Amino acid sequence: MTRADIGDIPTQNPCAQCGTPIPFPDWIEPGEGRISYLWKCQACGYHFEAIAIFDEPVTVPLAA
């Protein structure tokens, strides 16, 4: 089974509008078989969502 890890968070994703690298996503939402990332470009203000879909379920540890 695959596990989501802080080291797995994508960084430097290019803005879908202007291409400027975005250091990290504003929001991460795990779901069944996928993780959604919300990105906001500081250069042009464009918001967009990227979704990673996995063949195996992703387990996200719960906070204690």
C-alpha positions in Angstrom: 0.0 0.0 0.0 1.3 3.5 -0.9 1.6 6.1 1.8 1.5 9.9 1.4 4.6 11.5 2.9 5.6 15.2 3.3 8.6 14.4 0.9 6.0 13.4 -1.7 4.5 16.9 -1.9 5.2 18.4 -5.4 7.2 21.6 -5.4 8.1 24.2 -8.1 5.0 23.3 -10.2 4.8 25.7 -13.1 1.7 28.0 -13.2 -0.8 26.8 -15.8 -1.4 30.4 -16.9 2.1 32.1 -16.9 4.6 29.3 -16.3 6.1 30.8 -13.1 7.2 28.1 -10.7 5.0 27.8 -7.6 7.0 26.7 -4.5 4.3 24.5 -3.0 0.5 23.9 -3.1 -1.9 26.1 -1.0 -4.1 23.1 -0.2 -3.7 19.3 -0.3 -6.8 17.0 -0.1 -6.3 13.3 0.0 -9.1 11.1 -1.3 -9.6 7.5 -2.2 -7.0 6.6 -4.8 -6.1 10.2 -5.4 -4.6 13.4 -3.9 -5.8 16.9 -5.1 -3.5 19.9 -5.0 -4.7 23.5 -5.1 -2.1 25.9 -6.6 -2.1 29.7 -6.6 0.4 31.7 -8.6 1.8 34.7 -6.7 2.9 36.2 -10.0 -0.4 36.4 -11.9 -3.0 35.3 -9.3 -4.2 32.3 -11.3 -5.6 29.3 -9.3 -5.7 25.8 -10.5 -6.1 22.2 -9.2 -3.9 19.2 -10.1 -4.9 15.7 -9.2 -2.6 12.7 -8.7 -4.4 9.4 -9.3 -2.8 6.2 -7.9 -3.2 2.6 -8.8 -3.0 1.6 -5.1 -4.9 3.4 -2.3 -3.0 6.1 -0.5 -3.0 6.0 3.3 -2.7 9.3 5.1 -1.8 9.1 8.8 -4.3 10.7 11.2 -3.0 13.4 13.6 -2.7 12.1 17.2 
